[in-house]
């Protein structure tokens, strides 16, 4: 599922009524979760953190900016933090299944709307910047609010969106797309802040000053200090002593965990600490972390141990927690620390117990139905293939197929996770289509709006089982692979994986066929039917092959 975070900063940190009103504006938008509100009285600034589906996050961001423009008067604002607008900055951050360019496009979309509807000058920065010199927020915000009247007269400061004029009440807003920032601390078995800082200087991107053998700072021909670059890019670090923990820590900000992941920094710090006679006792995550970062860490340590990475994602993350000592200073609750879990909906079908799901399925409720069952069958197919692979790994007599078994197990887990998402996706699409049918149709305008929404929702109700159908083919292919090389004692399980795949494929195909009659877009209809028929034939052929092979060997 596509998920995006947004961290708008508002120039108000003292008036709770204003902050509550902005919070209410964000909470009024469905499919968005307000994760944190962090006010600062001295800075007179508050950082809001929200996340959810991209379109919904953009809407929530706009509503928050609109509310701030109504309630915050920048002409009366004073605070310790640099600022230039009621909504000072509003960055979008990709969390899962999103590219940085997609986030940048959403930044541009929001900027255009803020500029046009609210009359606020908008400047794009970082990964959404329209010109290289505006990538740096400090440049965009130079002179702060007080410099805006002069900028309004300077052609070079024409904003990306909105009027090129001074807005005394709201100032200007900077909108961007950036990577997720992970605040991460590494704990040492020492109270010596200097030792912690020495390691910090070695790992951080900016490095440390170069010195000669006498300890004198080295300078270039122009008299500038020479720095020795640090070991990691996108890494800021400092050593400090924490009274409440009675130990020194290396405090780290990782500004792009995809380039410099926490586990890589931790492994290197362990080496550097050992060279100094120190030990890393554990580490600490401040705030939340994207699931991908913790899963990657878990897989890294599982691979180092020579163990399968094709296990459930929560087990992978528990490996990361244990390997990184993340629970040393306090409990590490995945449901609270992993951003995808923290914003997860509370009414999902996938969180129901099996008997409750089957009970609901058996009632006259219109959903869940066959589409959700198809997705569940696909998930079980992927899970079974992963199981057979894991039963093959490290087993005597299967030494020659270890590499393939190790590759198949995580693929099965991936199919399982994607198919599980489709369980609720299918039901949600059905209910959206029902809502569209209830739209008014008394006037020509209402009829046109209703027809357009029906077409959109019907296509969504077809795309959901089409996604399941595509996954079921992948599940069938995986069942065929593991049936050829997997543990012979689990051969029947590989066969059941194939049976679940073809059942899912046919069920998804039926759902596509029953909904396709409501489509008015003939090109979409023909293309979708052709694709679905090719997929169902392919899945049937694969599963028939698995069954023939299985029956000859049982």
C-alpha positions as CSV (number, residue, x, y, z in Angstrom):
1,X,0.0,0.0,0.0
2,X,1.2,3.5,-0.8
3,X,1.9,5.5,2.3
4,X,3.2,9.0,2.7
5,X,4.2,11.0,5.8
6,X,3.8,14.8,6.2
7,X,5.6,16.9,8.8
8,X,4.2,20.5,8.6
9,X,5.7,23.1,11.0
10,X,3.4,25.9,12.2
11,X,4.5,29.2,13.7
12,X,2.6,28.7,16.9
13,X,3.8,26.9,20.0
14,X,2.0,28.5,22.8
15,X,-1.7,28.8,22.0
16,X,-3.3,25.4,22.6
17,X,-6.6,26.4,21.1
18,X,-4.9,27.2,17.7
19,X,-3.0,23.9,17.8
20,X,-6.2,22.0,18.7
21,X,-8.0,23.6,15.7
22,X,-5.2,22.6,13.3
23,X,-5.3,19.0,14.8
24,X,-9.0,18.9,14.2
25,X,-8.6,20.0,10.6
26,X,-6.2,17.1,10.0
27,X,-8.3,14.6,11.8
28,X,-11.3,15.5,9.7
29,X,-9.8,13.8,6.7
30,X,-10.3,10.1,6.4
31,X,-7.3,7.7,5.8
32,X,-4.9,10.0,7.6
33,X,-3.6,9.4,11.1
34,X,-2.2,12.3,13.2
35,X,0.8,10.6,14.9
36,X,2.3,13.4,16.9
37,X,2.0,17.1,17.9
38,X,5.2,18.6,19.3
39,X,4.9,22.2,20.5
40,X,7.7,24.4,21.6
41,X,7.0,27.5,23.6
42,X,10.5,29.1,23.3
43,X,10.6,28.5,19.5
44,X,6.9,29.4,19.3
45,X,6.6,26.6,16.7
46,X,4.9,23.2,16.6
47,X,5.8,20.2,14.5
48,X,2.8,18.0,13.4
49,X,3.4,14.5,12.1
50,X,0.7,12.7,10.1
51,X,0.7,9.8,7.7
52,X,-1.7,7.8,5.4
53,X,-2.7,7.4,1.8
54,X,-1.0,10.0,-0.4
55,X,-4.1,11.8,-1.7
56,X,-5.6,12.0,1.8
57,X,-2.4,13.3,3.3
58,X,-2.3,16.1,0.7
59,X,-5.9,17.0,1.6
60,X,-5.1,17.0,5.3
61,X,-2.1,19.1,4.7
62,X,-4.1,21.7,2.8
63,X,-6.8,21.8,5.5
64,X,-4.2,22.3,8.2
65,X,-2.5,25.1,6.2
66,X,-5.8,26.7,5.6
67,X,-6.7,26.6,9.3
68,X,-3.2,28.0,10.2
69,X,-3.7,30.9,7.7
70,X,-7.0,31.8,9.4
71,X,-5.7,31.7,13.0
72,X,-2.0,32.6,12.9
73,X,-0.9,36.2,12.4
74,X,2.7,36.4,11.4
75,X,2.9,40.1,11.9
76,X,2.7,39.4,15.6
77,X,4.9,36.3,15.7
78,X,8.1,36.1,17.7
79,X,10.1,32.9,18.4
80,X,13.6,31.5,18.6
81,X,13.3,29.3,15.5
82,X,13.8,30.7,11.9
83,X,10.4,31.1,10.2
84,X,8.8,32.9,7.3
85,X,5.2,31.8,7.4
86,X,2.2,30.7,9.5
87,X,2.8,27.3,7.9
88,X,6.6,27.6,7.7
89,X,7.5,24.3,6.0
90,X,5.5,21.3,4.8
91,X,7.6,18.3,3.6
92,X,6.2,15.1,2.2
93,X,8.1,11.9,3.0
94,X,7.8,8.5,1.2
95,X,7.0,5.6,3.6
96,X,6.2,2.6,1.5
97,X,5.7,1.8,-2.2
98,X,6.4,5.4,-3.2
99,X,9.2,7.1,-5.1
100,X,10.7,10.5,-4.2
101,X,9.4,11.9,-7.5
102,X,5.9,10.9,-6.5
103,X,6.3,12.8,-3.3
104,X,7.7,15.8,-5.2
105,X,4.7,15.7,-7.5
106,X,2.3,15.8,-4.5
107,X,4.4,18.7,-3.1
108,X,3.8,20.6,-6.4
109,X,0.1,19.7,-6.3
110,X,-0.3,21.0,-2.7
111,X,1.8,24.1,-3.5
112,X,-0.4,25.0,-6.5
113,X,-3.6,24.7,-4.5
114,X,-2.2,26.7,-1.5
115,X,-1.1,29.4,-3.9
116,X,-4.3,29.6,-5.9
117,X,-6.9,29.1,-3.1
118,X,-5.2,30.7,-0.1
119,X,-3.2,33.4,-1.9
120,X,0.0,32.4,0.0
121,X,3.4,32.5,-1.8
122,X,4.8,29.0,-2.0
123,X,8.5,28.0,-2.6
124,X,9.5,24.5,-3.4
125,X,12.7,23.2,-1.8
126,X,14.8,20.0,-1.4
127,X,13.7,17.2,-3.8
128,X,10.8,19.3,-5.1
129,X,12.9,22.4,-5.8
130,X,12.3,24.1,-9.2
131,X,15.8,25.6,-9.2
132,X,19.0,24.3,-7.7
133,X,19.7,27.2,-5.4
134,X,16.3,26.6,-3.7
135,X,17.1,23.0,-2.7
136,X,18.5,24.3,0.5
137,X,15.8,25.4,2.9
138,X,18.1,28.0,4.6
139,X,18.4,29.8,1.2
140,X,14.7,29.8,0.6
141,X,14.0,31.1,4.2
142,X,16.9,33.6,4.1
143,X,16.0,36.8,6.0
144,X,12.9,35.0,7.3
145,X,9.5,36.7,7.5
146,X,11.0,40.2,7.8
147,X,12.6,39.8,4.3
148,X,9.4,39.0,2.5
149,X,8.4,42.6,1.6
150,X,11.7,43.1,-0.2
151,X,11.5,39.6,-1.9
152,X,8.0,40.5,-3.2
153,X,9.7,43.3,-5.2
154,X,12.5,41.2,-6.5
155,X,11.8,39.2,-9.8
156,X,14.3,36.5,-8.8
157,X,12.2,35.7,-5.8
158,X,9.0,35.0,-7.7
159,X,7.4,32.1,-5.9
160,X,6.7,28.7,-7.5
161,X,3.0,29.2,-6.8
162,X,0.8,31.9,-5.5
163,X,1.0,35.7,-5.8
164,X,4.4,37.4,-6.0
165,X,3.4,39.8,-3.3
166,X,3.8,40.2,0.5
167,X,1.1,38.4,2.6
168,X,1.5,40.1,6.0
169,X,-0.8,37.7,7.8
170,X,0.4,34.3,6.5
171,X,3.9,35.1,5.2
172,X,5.2,32.4,2.8
173,X,5.3,28.7,2.9
174,X,8.0,26.2,1.8
175,X,6.9,22.8,0.6
176,X,9.1,19.9,-0.3
177,X,9.7,16.2,-0.6
178,X,12.5,14.6,1.4
179,X,13.6,11.3,2.8
180,X,12.5,10.0,6.2
181,X,14.8,11.1,9.0
182,X,15.7,8.4,11.5
183,X,16.8,9.7,15.0
184,X,18.9,6.9,16.3
185,X,21.2,6.7,19.4
186,X,23.9,4.1,20.2
187,X,24.6,3.3,23.8
188,X,28.1,2.8,25.1
189,X,29.4,1.2,28.4
190,X,31.1,4.5,29.4
191,X,30.2,7.8,31.0
192,X,32.9,9.5,29.0
193,X,31.3,12.0,26.6
194,X,34.6,12.6,24.8
195,X,35.0,9.0,23.8
196,X,31.4,8.9,22.4
197,X,32.1,12.1,20.5
198,X,35.3,10.8,19.0
199,X,33.4,7.9,17.5
200,X,30.7,10.4,16.3
201,X,33.3,12.4,14.5
202,X,34.5,9.3,12.7
203,X,31.1,8.2,11.4
204,X,29.4,11.5,10.5
205,X,29.5,12.8,7.0
206,X,31.1,16.1,7.9
207,X,34.0,14.1,9.5
208,X,36.5,15.8,11.8
209,X,39.3,18.4,11.5
210,X,42.6,17.1,10.3
211,X,45.6,17.5,12.6
212,X,49.4,16.9,12.3
213,X,51.4,14.6,14.5
214,X,51.5,17.4,17.2
215,X,47.8,17.8,17.2
216,X,47.8,21.1,15.4
217,X,44.9,21.8,13.0
218,X,45.8,21.5,9.3
219,X,44.7,24.2,6.9
220,X,44.7,24.6,3.1
221,X,46.5,27.4,1.2
222,X,43.6,29.8,1.8
223,X,43.7,29.2,5.6
224,X,40.6,27.0,5.7
225,X,40.5,24.1,8.0
226,X,41.0,20.7,6.4
227,X,38.4,18.0,7.3
228,X,38.8,14.3,7.2
229,X,35.5,13.0,5.7
230,X,33.4,10.7,7.9
231,X,32.6,7.1,7.0
232,X,28.9,7.6,6.2
233,X,27.0,10.0,4.0
234,X,23.6,11.3,5.1
235,X,24.8,10.9,8.7
236,X,24.9,13.5,11.4
237,X,26.3,12.5,14.8
238,X,27.5,13.9,18.1
239,X,28.6,12.3,21.4
240,X,26.8,13.2,24.6
241,X,26.2,12.1,28.2
242,X,22.6,11.3,29.3
243,X,22.0,11.7,33.0
244,X,18.9,9.6,33.1
245,X,20.7,6.7,31.5
246,X,24.0,7.3,33.3
247,X,25.9,6.6,30.2
248,X,27.3,8.2,27.1
249,X,25.5,7.9,23.7
250,X,26.3,8.6,20.1
251,X,23.3,10.6,18.9
252,X,22.7,10.2,15.2
253,X,20.4,11.6,12.6
254,X,20.2,9.5,9.4
255,X,18.7,11.7,6.7
256,X,18.5,8.9,4.1
257,X,18.3,5.4,5.6
258,X,18.1,3.9,2.1
259,X,21.8,4.9,1.6
260,X,23.0,4.7,5.2
261,X,20.9,2.2,7.2
262,X,21.0,2.2,11.0
263,X,22.4,-1.4,11.2
264,X,25.4,-0.4,9.0
265,X,26.3,2.4,11.3
266,X,25.8,0.2,14.4
267,X,28.0,-2.5,13.0
268,X,30.8,0.0,12.3
269,X,30.4,1.7,15.7
270,X,30.8,-1.7,17.3
271,X,34.1,-2.1,15.6
272,X,35.3,1.4,16.5
273,X,34.2,1.0,20.1
274,X,36.0,-2.3,20.4
275,X,39.2,-0.6,19.1
276,X,38.9,1.8,22.0
277,X,38.2,-0.8,24.6
278,X,34.5,0.1,24.7
279,X,31.4,-1.9,24.1
280,X,28.1,-1.0,22.5
281,X,25.4,-2.1,25.0
282,X,22.4,-1.4,22.8
283,X,20.7,1.3,20.8
284,X,17.7,3.5,20.9
285,X,15.2,4.7,18.3
286,X,13.7,8.1,18.9
287,X,10.3,8.5,17.4
288,X,9.1,6.1,14.6
289,X,10.8,4.2,11.9
290,X,9.6,2.9,8.5
291,X,8.9,-0.8,8.4
292,X,11.3,-1.3,5.5
293,X,14.3,0.0,7.6
294,X,13.7,-2.5,10.4
295,X,12.9,-5.4,8.0
296,X,16.2,-4.7,6.1
297,X,18.1,-4.7,9.4
298,X,16.5,-8.0,10.4
299,X,17.3,-9.6,7.1
300,X,20.9,-8.3,7.4
301,X,21.4,-10.1,10.7
302,X,19.5,-13.3,9.7
303,X,21.8,-13.5,6.6
304,X,24.9,-13.1,8.8
305,X,23.6,-16.0,10.9
306,X,23.0,-18.0,7.7
307,X,19.3,-18.3,8.5
308,X,16.2,-18.0,6.3
309,X,14.9,-14.5,5.6
310,X,11.7,-16.0,4.4
311,X,9.9,-15.8,7.7
312,X,7.0,-13.5,8.8
313,X,8.0,-9.8,8.8
314,X,7.3,-9.4,12.5
315,X,9.7,-12.2,13.3
316,X,12.3,-10.5,11.0
317,X,11.8,-7.2,12.9
318,X,12.1,-9.0,16.3
319,X,15.5,-10.3,15.0
320,X,16.5,-6.6,14.3
321,X,15.3,-5.5,17.8
322,X,17.4,-8.2,19.5
323,X,20.4,-7.8,17.3
324,X,20.5,-4.0,17.6
325,X,19.6,-4.0,21.4
326,X,16.7,-1.7,20.7
327,X,14.8,-2.8,23.8
328,X,17.8,-2.2,26.2
329,X,16.5,1.1,27.7
330,X,12.8,0.3,27.5
331,X,10.2,-1.9,25.7
332,X,10.2,-1.7,21.9
333,X,6.6,-2.0,20.8
334,X,6.4,-2.7,17.0
335,X,2.8,-1.4,16.9
336,X,3.9,1.9,18.3
337,X,7.4,2.3,16.8
338,X,6.8,1.1,13.2
339,X,5.0,3.8,11.3
340,X,2.9,1.5,9.1
341,X,1.6,-0.3,12.2
342,X,1.0,2.9,14.1
343,X,-1.3,4.2,11.5
344,X,-3.0,0.9,10.7
345,X,-6.8,1.0,10.5
346,X,-8.6,-0.6,13.5
347,X,-11.5,-2.1,11.5
348,X,-9.6,-4.3,9.0
349,X,-10.8,-7.7,8.0
350,X,-7.2,-9.1,8.2
351,X,-7.0,-8.5,11.9
352,X,-10.1,-10.6,12.6
353,X,-9.9,-14.1,14.0
354,X,-10.5,-16.9,11.5
355,X,-13.8,-17.8,13.1
356,X,-15.0,-14.2,13.2
357,X,-14.1,-13.7,9.5
358,X,-15.9,-16.9,8.5
359,X,-18.9,-15.8,10.6
360,X,-19.1,-12.4,8.9
361,X,-18.6,-14.1,5.6
362,X,-21.6,-16.3,6.2
363,X,-24.1,-13.5,6.9
364,X,-26.1,-11.4,4.6
365,X,-23.6,-8.6,4.7
366,X,-22.6,-7.8,1.1
367,X,-18.9,-7.8,1.9
368,X,-16.5,-9.5,2.5
369,X,-17.3,-11.8,-0.4
370,X,-15.6,-13.9,-3.1
371,X,-13.0,-11.2,-3.9
372,X,-11.6,-11.1,-0.3
373,X,-11.7,-14.9,-0.2
374,X,-9.7,-15.0,-3.4
375,X,-7.1,-12.7,-1.9
376,X,-7.0,-14.9,1.3
377,X,-6.4,-18.0,-0.8
378,X,-3.6,-16.3,-2.6
379,X,-2.0,-15.4,0.7
380,X,-2.3,-19.0,1.9
381,X,-0.7,-20.2,-1.3
382,X,2.3,-17.9,-0.8
383,X,2.5,-18.9,2.9
384,X,2.5,-22.6,2.0
385,X,5.3,-22.2,-0.5
386,X,7.4,-20.3,2.1
387,X,6.7,-23.1,4.6
388,X,7.9,-25.9,2.2
389,X,11.0,-23.8,1.4
390,X,11.8,-23.3,5.1
391,X,11.3,-27.0,5.7
392,X,13.9,-27.6,3.0
393,X,16.6,-25.2,4.3
394,X,19.4,-26.9,6.3
395,X,17.8,-30.3,5.8
396,X,20.1,-33.3,5.1
397,X,19.8,-34.5,1.5
398,X,18.8,-31.1,0.1
399,X,22.2,-29.4,0.1
400,X,22.2,-28.8,-3.6
401,X,18.9,-26.8,-3.5
402,X,19.7,-24.6,-0.5
403,X,20.2,-21.5,-2.6
404,X,16.9,-21.9,-4.4
405,X,15.0,-22.7,-1.2
406,X,16.5,-19.6,0.5
407,X,15.3,-17.5,-2.4
408,X,11.8,-19.0,-2.6
409,X,11.0,-18.5,1.1
410,X,11.0,-14.7,1.1
411,X,9.2,-14.6,-2.2
412,X,6.4,-16.6,-0.6
413,X,6.3,-14.2,2.3
414,X,6.1,-11.2,-0.1
415,X,3.2,-12.8,-2.0
416,X,1.5,-13.5,1.3
417,X,1.8,-9.8,2.5
418,X,0.6,-8.3,-0.8
419,X,-2.3,-10.7,-1.0
420,X,-3.3,-9.9,2.6
421,X,-3.5,-6.2,1.6
422,X,-6.0,-7.2,-1.2
423,X,-8.4,-8.7,1.3
424,X,-9.5,-5.3,2.6
425,X,-8.8,-3.6,-0.7
426,X,-11.4,-5.7,-2.4
427,X,-14.1,-5.1,0.3
428,X,-13.3,-1.4,0.4
429,X,-13.7,-1.1,-3.4
430,X,-17.1,-2.9,-3.2
431,X,-18.4,-0.5,-0.6
432,X,-17.1,2.5,-2.5
433,X,-19.1,1.3,-5.5
434,X,-22.2,1.0,-3.4
435,X,-21.8,4.5,-2.1
436,X,-21.5,5.7,-5.7
437,X,-24.8,4.0,-6.6
438,X,-26.5,6.0,-3.8
439,X,-25.5,9.4,-5.2
440,X,-28.4,11.7,-6.3
441,X,-29.6,11.5,-9.9
442,X,-32.3,14.1,-10.2
443,X,-30.6,16.6,-12.5
444,X,-28.4,16.2,-15.6
445,X,-25.4,17.5,-13.6
446,X,-26.1,15.0,-10.7
447,X,-26.4,12.1,-13.2
448,X,-23.2,13.1,-14.9
449,X,-21.3,13.2,-11.6
450,X,-22.9,9.9,-10.5
451,X,-22.0,8.2,-13.7
452,X,-18.4,9.4,-13.6
453,X,-18.0,8.2,-9.9
454,X,-19.7,4.9,-10.8
455,X,-17.2,4.3,-13.6
456,X,-14.3,5.2,-11.4
457,X,-15.5,2.9,-8.5
458,X,-16.4,0.1,-10.8
459,X,-12.9,0.1,-12.3
460,X,-11.5,0.1,-8.8
461,X,-13.7,-2.9,-7.9
462,X,-12.3,-4.7,-11.0
463,X,-8.7,-3.6,-10.4
464,X,-8.7,-5.1,-6.9
465,X,-9.4,-8.7,-8.0
466,X,-7.2,-8.2,-11.1
467,X,-4.3,-7.5,-8.7
468,X,-5.2,-10.7,-6.8
469,X,-5.3,-12.6,-10.1
470,X,-1.8,-11.4,-11.0
471,X,-0.6,-12.4,-7.5
472,X,-2.2,-15.8,-7.8
473,X,-0.2,-16.5,-11.0
474,X,3.0,-15.6,-9.1
475,X,1.9,-17.9,-6.3
476,X,1.3,-20.7,-8.8
477,X,4.8,-20.2,-10.3
478,X,6.3,-20.3,-6.8
479,X,4.4,-23.5,-5.9
480,X,5.7,-25.1,-9.1
481,X,9.3,-24.1,-8.2
482,X,9.2,-25.4,-4.6
483,X,7.3,-28.6,-5.6
484,X,10.3,-29.5,-7.8
485,X,13.1,-28.9,-5.2
486,X,11.3,-28.9,-1.8
487,X,11.3,-31.4,1.0
488,X,9.6,-34.5,-0.3
489,X,7.8,-34.9,3.1
490,X,6.0,-31.6,2.3
491,X,5.2,-32.4,-1.3
492,X,1.5,-32.4,-0.6
493,X,1.7,-28.9,0.9
494,X,3.3,-27.7,-2.3
495,X,0.3,-29.2,-4.1
496,X,-2.1,-27.4,-1.8
497,X,-0.3,-24.2,-2.5
498,X,-1.0,-24.7,-6.2
499,X,-4.6,-25.6,-5.5
500,X,-5.1,-22.4,-3.5
501,X,-3.5,-20.4,-6.3
502,X,-5.8,-21.7,-9.0
503,X,-8.9,-21.3,-6.7
504,X,-7.8,-17.8,-6.0
505,X,-7.3,-17.1,-9.7
506,X,-10.7,-18.4,-10.7
507,X,-12.5,-16.6,-7.9
508,X,-10.8,-13.3,-8.8
509,X,-11.6,-13.9,-12.5
510,X,-15.3,-14.4,-11.6
511,X,-15.3,-11.1,-9.7
512,X,-13.8,-9.3,-12.7
513,X,-16.4,-10.8,-15.1
514,X,-19.4,-9.9,-12.9
515,X,-18.3,-6.2,-12.5
516,X,-17.1,-5.7,-16.1
517,X,-20.6,-5.4,-17.3
518,X,-21.0,-2.1,-15.5
519,X,-18.0,-0.5,-17.4
520,X,-18.7,2.1,-20.1
521,X,-15.1,2.5,-21.2
522,X,-14.9,0.0,-23.9
523,X,-11.1,0.1,-24.3
524,X,-10.7,-0.5,-20.6
525,X,-13.2,-3.3,-20.7
526,X,-11.6,-5.1,-23.6
527,X,-8.0,-4.7,-22.4
528,X,-8.9,-5.9,-18.9
529,X,-10.8,-8.9,-20.1
530,X,-8.0,-9.9,-22.4
531,X,-5.4,-9.6,-19.6
532,X,-7.6,-11.5,-17.2
533,X,-8.1,-14.4,-19.6
534,X,-4.4,-14.7,-20.4
535,X,-3.6,-14.8,-16.6
536,X,-6.3,-17.4,-15.8
537,X,-5.1,-19.6,-18.6
538,X,-1.5,-19.3,-17.5
539,X,-2.3,-20.1,-13.9
540,X,-4.4,-23.1,-14.9
541,X,-1.5,-24.4,-17.1
542,X,1.0,-24.1,-14.2
543,X,-1.3,-25.7,-11.6
544,X,-2.2,-28.5,-13.9
545,X,1.5,-29.2,-14.3
546,X,2.0,-29.2,-10.6
547,X,-0.8,-31.6,-10.1
548,X,0.5,-34.0,-12.8
549,X,4.0,-34.0,-11.3
550,X,2.7,-34.4,-7.7
551,X,0.4,-37.3,-8.5
552,X,3.2,-39.1,-10.3
553,X,5.4,-38.8,-7.2
554,X,3.0,-39.3,-4.3
